[in-house]
């Protein structure tokens, strides 16, 4: 068994087109090992990627900042705004236990929204649309911010799957660049589908220990399969 280490370089930049924070990714390391006893069944299944929202938010913000420097058309600025929106959602998903939680909150509520608003103003008619409930989709705006049990916005999706004599409903949340498995049948297929567990973005209860109630969201989400 041989272990190899991969080192990540520190990345920093400064953008002068709009007011941005200096973003950095500290040095990190990852290890992996090679073995001769891996089975084909294991290698055939996709491995879910680790969901590290702070790192992904920083990377997305860096993409937005780089595109800002070359954006020339309204479509370009649409892409900038879209990236800032995703970065904001990911920063909101950083848990309280994270060592950079305070930084994440500041960026999610102050610096990133300012950059997002600037990009929106430059996008003109290509600006991201204001959310509306006049569709067949379910997202945060349909439940209200106080009732939405997740720290990111996203769209609920329901997939009916035949399982023997039964049809099971796979309820997922698509948001922040990932798909999260919400109900039991979906969580049972996390590994084979490459989905993330909903616990990563499930909001803590504001009235005590535990998580926010999710039953109503599950009920409404699974009803999408009937539609």
The 8 nearest C-alpha neighbors of each residue, nearest first, counted from 0:
[[1, 33, 34, 32, 2, 35, 31, 3],
 [2, 0, 32, 33, 3, 34, 31, 30],
 [1, 3, 32, 31, 30, 0, 4, 33],
 [4, 2, 30, 31, 1, 5, 32, 29],
 [5, 3, 30, 29, 28, 6, 2, 31],
 [4, 6, 28, 29, 7, 30, 3, 27],
 [7, 5, 28, 27, 4, 8, 26, 29],
 [6, 8, 27, 26, 28, 5, 9, 25],
 [9, 7, 26, 10, 6, 25, 27, 24],
 [10, 8, 25, 24, 26, 23, 7, 11],
 [9, 11, 23, 24, 8, 12, 25, 22],
 [12, 10, 23, 22, 21, 9, 13, 24],
 [13, 11, 21, 22, 14, 10, 23, 61],
 [12, 14, 21, 15, 11, 19, 20, 22],
 [13, 15, 16, 19, 64, 17, 12, 18],
 [14, 16, 17, 13, 18, 19, 68, 64],
 [17, 15, 14, 68, 18, 67, 19, 64],
 [18, 16, 15, 19, 14, 114, 117, 67],
 [19, 17, 15, 20, 16, 14, 114, 110],
 [20, 18, 17, 14, 21, 110, 13, 114],
 [19, 21, 22, 18, 110, 13, 14, 106],
 [20, 22, 13, 12, 19, 11, 23, 14],
 [21, 23, 11, 20, 12, 57, 24, 61],
 [24, 22, 11, 10, 25, 21, 9, 57],
 [23, 25, 9, 10, 26, 22, 54, 11],
 [26, 24, 9, 27, 23, 8, 10, 7],
 [25, 27, 7, 9, 8, 24, 6, 28],
 [28, 26, 7, 6, 25, 29, 8, 5],
 [27, 29, 6, 5, 7, 4, 30, 26],
 [30, 28, 5, 4, 31, 27, 6, 3],
 [31, 29, 4, 3, 2, 5, 28, 32],
 [30, 32, 2, 3, 29, 33, 4, 1],
 [31, 33, 2, 1, 0, 34, 3, 30],
 [32, 34, 0, 1, 31, 35, 2, 37],
 [35, 33, 36, 0, 37, 32, 1, 31],
 [34, 36, 37, 33, 0, 38, 32, 1],
 [35, 37, 34, 38, 33, 39, 41, 0],
 [38, 36, 35, 34, 39, 41, 42, 40],
 [39, 37, 40, 41, 36, 42, 35, 43],
 [38, 40, 42, 41, 43, 37, 44, 36],
 [41, 39, 43, 38, 42, 44, 37, 45],
 [42, 40, 39, 38, 43, 44, 37, 45],
 [41, 43, 39, 44, 40, 38, 37, 45],
 [42, 44, 40, 41, 39, 45, 38, 191],
 [43, 45, 42, 191, 41, 46, 40, 190],
 [46, 44, 193, 191, 47, 43, 190, 192],
 [45, 47, 193, 48, 190, 44, 191, 192],
 [48, 46, 193, 194, 190, 45, 49, 195],
 [47, 49, 50, 46, 193, 195, 194, 45],
 [48, 50, 51, 47, 195, 46, 52, 194],
 [49, 51, 52, 48, 195, 199, 55, 177],
 [50, 52, 54, 53, 49, 55, 93, 56],
 [51, 53, 55, 89, 54, 93, 56, 50],
 [54, 52, 56, 55, 51, 90, 93, 57],
 [53, 55, 57, 56, 52, 51, 58, 24],
 [54, 56, 58, 52, 57, 53, 59, 51],
 [57, 55, 86, 53, 59, 89, 54, 58],
 [56, 58, 60, 54, 55, 59, 61, 53],
 [59, 57, 55, 61, 60, 56, 54, 62],
 [58, 60, 62, 56, 61, 57, 86, 82],
 [61, 59, 63, 57, 62, 58, 86, 56],
 [60, 62, 64, 58, 59, 63, 57, 65],
 [63, 61, 59, 65, 60, 64, 66, 58],
 [64, 62, 60, 79, 66, 61, 65, 82],
 [63, 65, 67, 61, 66, 62, 60, 14],
 [64, 66, 62, 67, 63, 68, 61, 69],
 [65, 67, 63, 68, 69, 64, 70, 62],
 [68, 66, 64, 70, 65, 69, 63, 79],
 [67, 69, 66, 65, 70, 16, 64, 14],
 [68, 70, 66, 67, 71, 65, 75, 72],
 [71, 69, 75, 67, 66, 68, 76, 72],
 [72, 70, 69, 75, 73, 76, 74, 67],
 [73, 71, 75, 74, 70, 76, 122, 121],
 [72, 74, 122, 76, 75, 125, 77, 123],
 [73, 75, 77, 72, 76, 125, 78, 122],
 [76, 74, 70, 72, 78, 73, 77, 71],
 [75, 77, 122, 79, 73, 78, 74, 118],
 [78, 76, 74, 80, 122, 75, 79, 126],
 [77, 79, 81, 75, 76, 80, 82, 74],
 [78, 80, 76, 63, 82, 77, 81, 118],
 [81, 79, 118, 77, 83, 115, 82, 78],
 [80, 82, 78, 84, 79, 83, 77, 85],
 [81, 83, 85, 79, 84, 80, 63, 59],
 [84, 82, 86, 80, 115, 85, 81, 60],
 [83, 85, 81, 87, 82, 86, 80, 88],
 [84, 86, 82, 88, 87, 83, 175, 89],
 [85, 87, 56, 83, 89, 84, 88, 59],
 [88, 86, 107, 84, 90, 85, 89, 83],
 [89, 87, 91, 85, 151, 86, 90, 175],
 [88, 90, 92, 52, 86, 56, 91, 87],
 [89, 91, 103, 87, 92, 93, 107, 88],
 [92, 90, 88, 89, 93, 150, 107, 87],
 [91, 93, 89, 90, 150, 200, 151, 94],
 [92, 94, 90, 91, 52, 53, 100, 97],
 [95, 93, 96, 97, 92, 100, 199, 91],
 [96, 94, 97, 100, 93, 98, 101, 99],
 [95, 97, 94, 98, 100, 93, 99, 101],
 [98, 96, 100, 99, 95, 94, 93, 101],
 [97, 99, 100, 96, 101, 95, 102, 94],
 [98, 100, 102, 97, 101, 103, 53, 93],
 [99, 101, 103, 97, 102, 95, 98, 93],
 [102, 100, 104, 103, 99, 105, 98, 95],
 [103, 101, 105, 99, 104, 100, 106, 107],
 [102, 104, 100, 90, 106, 101, 105, 107],
 [103, 105, 107, 101, 102, 106, 108, 100],
 [106, 104, 102, 108, 103, 107, 109, 101],
 [105, 107, 110, 103, 111, 109, 104, 108],
 [106, 108, 87, 104, 90, 105, 111, 91],
 [109, 107, 105, 106, 104, 112, 110, 111],
 [110, 108, 106, 105, 112, 111, 107, 113],
 [109, 111, 106, 113, 112, 114, 108, 19],
 [110, 112, 114, 106, 113, 107, 109, 115],
 [113, 111, 115, 114, 110, 109, 116, 108],
 [114, 112, 116, 110, 111, 115, 117, 109],
 [113, 115, 111, 117, 112, 116, 118, 110],
 [114, 116, 112, 118, 80, 83, 113, 117],
 [117, 115, 119, 113, 118, 114, 112, 120],
 [116, 118, 114, 120, 119, 115, 113, 121],
 [119, 117, 80, 121, 115, 120, 116, 76],
 [118, 120, 116, 122, 126, 117, 121, 80],
 [121, 119, 117, 118, 122, 123, 116, 126],
 [120, 122, 118, 119, 123, 76, 117, 73],
 [121, 123, 73, 126, 76, 119, 125, 77],
 [124, 122, 125, 121, 126, 120, 73, 119],
 [123, 125, 126, 122, 73, 127, 74, 121],
 [124, 126, 122, 123, 77, 73, 74, 127],
 [127, 125, 122, 119, 124, 123, 77, 128],
 [126, 128, 125, 129, 77, 119, 81, 80],
 [129, 127, 130, 126, 125, 131, 124, 119],
 [128, 130, 131, 127, 126, 132, 140, 119],
 [131, 129, 128, 132, 140, 127, 133, 138],
 [130, 132, 133, 129, 134, 140, 141, 128],
 [133, 131, 134, 141, 140, 130, 136, 137],
 [132, 134, 131, 135, 136, 130, 141, 137],
 [135, 133, 132, 136, 131, 137, 130, 141],
 [136, 134, 137, 133, 132, 223, 226, 138],
 [137, 135, 134, 138, 154, 155, 132, 156],
 [136, 138, 155, 154, 141, 135, 139, 220],
 [139, 137, 154, 140, 141, 153, 155, 136],
 [140, 138, 141, 142, 147, 152, 143, 144],
 [139, 141, 143, 142, 138, 144, 132, 130],
 [142, 140, 139, 138, 143, 137, 132, 131],
 [143, 141, 139, 140, 146, 147, 144, 138],
 [144, 142, 140, 146, 145, 141, 139, 147],
 [143, 145, 147, 146, 139, 142, 140, 148],
 [146, 144, 143, 147, 148, 142, 139, 211],
 [147, 145, 143, 144, 142, 148, 139, 211],
 [146, 148, 144, 139, 145, 149, 142, 143],
 [149, 147, 202, 211, 201, 146, 213, 212],
 [150, 148, 201, 202, 151, 200, 147, 152],
 [149, 151, 92, 200, 202, 91, 201, 152],
 [152, 150, 88, 149, 92, 91, 153, 200],
 [153, 151, 139, 174, 138, 88, 150, 149],
 [152, 154, 174, 173, 138, 172, 151, 155],
 [153, 155, 138, 173, 172, 137, 156, 174],
 [154, 156, 172, 137, 171, 220, 138, 173],
 [155, 157, 171, 170, 172, 154, 158, 220],
 [156, 158, 170, 224, 169, 223, 221, 168],
 [157, 159, 169, 168, 224, 160, 170, 156],
 [160, 158, 168, 167, 224, 166, 169, 157],
 [161, 159, 167, 166, 162, 168, 158, 169],
 [160, 162, 166, 165, 163, 167, 159, 164],
 [163, 161, 165, 166, 164, 160, 167, 159],
 [162, 164, 165, 161, 166, 167, 160, 159],
 [165, 163, 162, 166, 161, 167, 160, 159],
 [166, 164, 162, 163, 161, 167, 160, 168],
 [165, 167, 161, 160, 162, 159, 168, 164],
 [166, 168, 160, 159, 165, 161, 169, 162],
 [169, 167, 159, 158, 170, 157, 160, 221],
 [168, 170, 185, 158, 157, 184, 159, 171],
 [171, 169, 157, 181, 182, 156, 185, 168],
 [172, 170, 180, 181, 156, 179, 155, 157],
 [171, 173, 155, 179, 154, 178, 153, 156],
 [172, 174, 178, 154, 153, 177, 155, 179],
 [175, 173, 153, 176, 177, 152, 172, 178],
 [176, 174, 85, 177, 89, 88, 151, 173],
 [175, 177, 174, 178, 173, 85, 89, 55],
 [178, 176, 174, 175, 173, 179, 195, 194],
 [177, 179, 173, 194, 172, 195, 171, 174],
 [180, 178, 195, 172, 197, 196, 171, 194],
 [179, 181, 171, 185, 186, 196, 197, 195],
 [182, 180, 171, 197, 170, 179, 185, 186],
 [181, 183, 185, 170, 184, 186, 180, 169],
 [182, 184, 186, 185, 187, 181, 169, 180],
 [185, 183, 187, 186, 169, 182, 168, 167],
 [184, 186, 169, 180, 188, 187, 183, 182],
 [185, 187, 183, 189, 180, 188, 184, 182],
 [188, 186, 184, 185, 189, 183, 190, 180],
 [187, 189, 186, 185, 191, 190, 192, 184],
 [190, 188, 194, 186, 192, 193, 191, 187],
 [189, 191, 193, 192, 188, 47, 46, 194],
 [190, 192, 188, 44, 193, 189, 45, 46],
 [193, 191, 189, 194, 190, 188, 45, 47],
 [192, 194, 47, 190, 189, 191, 45, 46],
 [195, 193, 189, 178, 192, 179, 47, 180],
 [196, 194, 179, 180, 178, 197, 189, 47],
 [197, 195, 180, 179, 198, 199, 186, 194],
 [196, 198, 179, 199, 181, 180, 200, 201],
 [199, 197, 201, 196, 200, 202, 181, 195],
 [198, 200, 197, 201, 196, 195, 92, 50],
 [199, 201, 150, 149, 198, 197, 92, 202],
 [202, 200, 149, 198, 199, 197, 148, 150],
 [201, 203, 149, 148, 150, 210, 211, 200],
 [204, 202, 210, 211, 209, 205, 201, 208],
 [203, 205, 211, 210, 206, 209, 207, 208],
 [204, 206, 207, 203, 211, 208, 210, 202],
 [207, 205, 204, 208, 211, 203, 209, 210],
 [208, 206, 204, 205, 209, 203, 210, 211],
 [207, 209, 204, 210, 206, 203, 205, 211],
 [208, 210, 204, 203, 207, 211, 205, 202],
 [209, 211, 203, 204, 202, 212, 201, 208],
 [210, 212, 204, 148, 203, 202, 213, 209],
 [213, 211, 214, 210, 148, 215, 204, 146],
 [212, 214, 216, 215, 217, 211, 148, 210],
 [215, 213, 217, 216, 212, 218, 219, 211],
 [216, 214, 218, 217, 213, 219, 212, 220],
 [215, 217, 219, 213, 218, 214, 220, 147],
 [218, 216, 220, 214, 215, 219, 221, 213],
 [219, 217, 215, 221, 216, 220, 214, 222],
 [218, 220, 222, 216, 217, 221, 215, 223],
 [221, 219, 217, 222, 218, 223, 216, 155],
 [220, 222, 223, 218, 219, 224, 157, 217],
 [221, 223, 219, 224, 220, 225, 218, 226],
 [224, 222, 226, 221, 225, 220, 157, 219],
 [225, 223, 157, 222, 226, 221, 159, 158],
 [226, 224, 223, 222, 221, 159, 157, 168],
 [225, 223, 224, 222, 135, 221, 157, 220]]
